[in-house]
Amino acid sequence: MTKVTFFKKEGKITAIECKGHTGYAERGEDIVCASLSSIVQTAVLGILQVAGIKADYAVDEAEGYLKLTLPGALSAGARHDADVILNTLLLGVSDLYEGFSDFIELEVK
């Protein structure tokens, strides 16, 4: 199972953490893992490369681990961009969770 946690402060997403493998199917055939990985990694690219936010980013593919943490101080424009990207990510993960809750755990705190 993959646990996806969105961390919020004052109603704004400040970090996302993914842990574990979904276990839906064999490696290379796991459509749930591929879907989840794709939307999370696209959001990370959006934060880092499109919005140009210098976020802390850690990944360990073997362990199925990814964490993105936004810096504490963001300009109003960067905060807006991060909100759009990360709230869209939350919607995408929530949609996957609805269909595959046996393989994805979702927490917002």
C-alpha positions in Angstrom: 0.0 0.0 0.0 1.1 3.5 -0.7 0.5 6.1 2.0 0.1 9.6 0.6 0.2 12.4 3.2 -0.5 16.1 2.5 0.7 18.4 5.2 -1.1 21.7 5.7 -0.4 24.9 7.6 -3.0 27.6 7.9 -5.1 25.8 5.2 -2.3 25.7 2.7 -0.5 22.6 1.5 3.2 22.8 2.6 4.5 19.3 1.9 3.5 16.0 0.4 5.0 12.6 1.3 4.4 9.2 -0.4 5.6 6.0 1.2 5.5 2.4 -0.1 4.4 0.5 -3.1 0.7 0.0 -4.0 0.9 -3.7 -4.5 -1.9 -3.7 -7.1 0.1 -5.8 -9.6 3.6 -7.0 -10.4 6.3 -4.3 -11.0 5.9 -3.0 -14.5 2.2 -3.9 -14.7 1.0 -1.9 -11.7 -1.4 0.7 -13.2 -2.3 2.1 -9.8 1.4 2.7 -9.0 2.0 4.2 -12.4 -1.0 6.5 -12.2 -0.1 7.7 -8.7 3.6 8.1 -9.6 2.8 10.0 -12.7 0.5 12.6 -11.1 2.8 13.1 -8.1 5.9 13.4 -10.2 4.2 15.8 -12.6 3.2 18.0 -9.7 6.8 17.9 -8.4 8.1 19.0 -11.8 5.5 21.8 -11.8 6.7 23.1 -8.4 10.4 22.8 -9.2 10.6 23.7 -12.9 7.5 25.6 -13.9 6.8 27.6 -10.8 10.6 27.7 -10.1 10.1 27.1 -6.3 13.3 25.9 -4.6 11.5 23.1 -2.6 13.3 20.4 -0.6 12.8 17.2 -2.6 13.8 13.6 -1.6 13.1 10.4 -3.5 14.0 6.7 -3.0 12.6 4.7 -5.8 13.5 1.3 -4.3 11.6 2.1 -1.1 8.8 3.9 -2.9 9.4 7.1 -1.1 9.0 10.7 -2.2 8.8 13.9 -0.2 8.4 17.5 -1.3 8.5 20.3 1.2 7.9 23.9 0.2 10.2 26.6 1.7 8.7 28.5 4.6 8.5 31.9 2.9 7.1 32.2 -0.5 6.1 35.3 -2.5 2.4 35.8 -3.2 2.9 34.7 -6.8 4.8 31.5 -5.9 2.3 30.7 -3.1 -0.5 31.0 -5.7 1.3 28.7 -8.2 2.1 26.2 -5.4 -1.6 26.2 -4.3 -2.8 25.6 -7.9 -0.4 22.7 -8.5 -0.7 21.1 -5.1 -4.5 21.4 -4.8 -4.8 19.9 -8.3 -2.5 17.1 -7.1 -4.8 16.5 -4.1 -7.8 16.2 -6.3 -6.0 13.7 -8.5 -4.8 11.6 -5.6 -8.3 11.8 -4.0 -9.8 10.5 -7.3 -7.4 7.6 -7.4 -8.1 6.9 -3.7 -11.8 6.6 -4.4 -11.3 3.8 -6.9 -8.3 2.1 -5.3 -8.6 2.6 -1.5 -7.3 -1.0 -0.9 -4.0 0.1 -2.4 -3.7 3.8 -1.5 -4.0 5.4 1.9 -4.7 9.2 1.9 -4.2 11.5 4.8 -4.4 15.3 5.0 -3.1 16.9 8.2 
